[in-house]
Amino acid sequence: MGSEREPIAVIGTGYVGLVTAAGFAELGSEVWCVDVDAEKIARLQRGEIPIYEPGLEHSLARNRRRLHFGTELAPALAHARLLFVAVGTPPTYSGDADLSAVHAVLDAMPASDRHALVMKSTVPVGTGASILRTLAERAKAGFAYVSCPEFLKEGSALEDFLAPDRVVIGDQGDWAGEAVRALYAPLDVPLVRTDIASAEMIKLAANAFLATKISFINEIANVCEETGADVLEVARGMGLDHRIGTHFLRPGIGFGGSCFPKDVSALKQLAGNSGYHFQLLTAVIEVNELQKRRVLGKLHKHLGSLVGKTIALLGLAFKANTDDMREASSLVLAARLQADGAKVRAYDPVAEHEARKLMVGVVLADSALEALAGADACIIVTEWPEFSGLDWRAAAGLMAGGLVVDGRNFLDPGAVMGAGLVYEGMGR
């Protein structure tokens, strides 16, 4: 099967790059992976995976003969004409996307009339047109260009690659767009073939809408707390309307991660740069930030001053099944708790290594019960499955206080209260 498939290159070996490489290798393509980080490439060559993503390590090992890792572009250019760009585009202080890594890729490319850049990185609308102009100015106009945004959810990224809701391809109607279409054809899923700018907007608009849905249900949760309604029942009733659906109607402490905060800010900034004030997204961002204060408010309601109190955070990653700490709610909560004079203990089954790089003054425990020992209260920050099955009677015996704030509405309130603890959910 491999000889029948188009070989590809993937530039950048982060979450998106590695999953893209693994996914195409699963489909039978030879994949040349390139990264400027020599240490990361050396680890990958040894079979070590630098990120935690369910199924990824086994997939890369299973397809090891199809995968080639290196720091030089030349072998990739020699073997593949489709160059999937999966480099980071983090937000700048202004809210714009930092495209320096994308421009570094352009700088490294030689002139060619047989290669195409296929943009997987999330970029502002208009980036494709700008790249084509830049290539033309540098006598590299022979390069084709395709926008093929990723829609991968951390924690289920490989599954999302192999069974996506849709594949979006934005191109100029040339060979490159057709070649990318052929690569994805075995997946037999809806294909959106469109222009480059529209493909770029689809990614930003999709993530902004999902973030809006999260902020909306969080606002409903806050109103439910004031009126005595149960937001989970409200969400259940709402979700049965097929126009609304059940997805992303889980209230909590707000969204985080590498995509939603960045993409919402990027779309808001893009609109502003174009002369349009996107008021709705301004509110979405504000609501998301205020949700962390709601959690602190629950602590103050029960404990009063937090000076000298010990608060346990259960879960640190921005969501379960990943070690990603980017824009994680735990970072904001830990900083605000410490600012209020509290001592913070924490536990995460996977993200401890990443958390140590980012959290100062937080005691990291080896288990949930160890984190809870001596705590005046605990906050469920990440919905790791092991927390739902925690022995809350044992926890009650270890804690100095009795407050459990379920920031994800993940626990069984009856089990928590049955252990003699005080349960506080979000909108319940």
ABEGO torsion letter per residue (X at the ends): XAAABBBBBBBEABAAAAAAAAAAAAAGBBBBBBBABAAAAAAAAAGBBABBBBGAAAAAAAAAAABBBBABAAAAAAABABBBBBBBBBBBAAGBBBAAAAAAAAAABBBBAABBBBBABBBBBGAAAAAAAAAAAAGAAABBBBBBBBBBBBGAAAAAAABBABBBBBBAGBAAAAAAAAAAAAAGBBBBBBBAAAAAAAAAAAAAAAAAAAAAAAAAAAAAAAAGBBAAAAAAAAAABAAAEABGABBBAEBBEAAAAAAAAAAAAAAAAAGBBBAAAAAAAAAAAAAAAAAAAAAAAAAEBABGBBBBBBEABABBGBABABGBAAAAAAAAAAAAGBBBBBBBAAAAAAAAAABBGBBBBABAAAAABGBABBBBABBBAAAAABBAAAAAAABABABBBBAAGABBAAAAAAAGBBBBBBGX
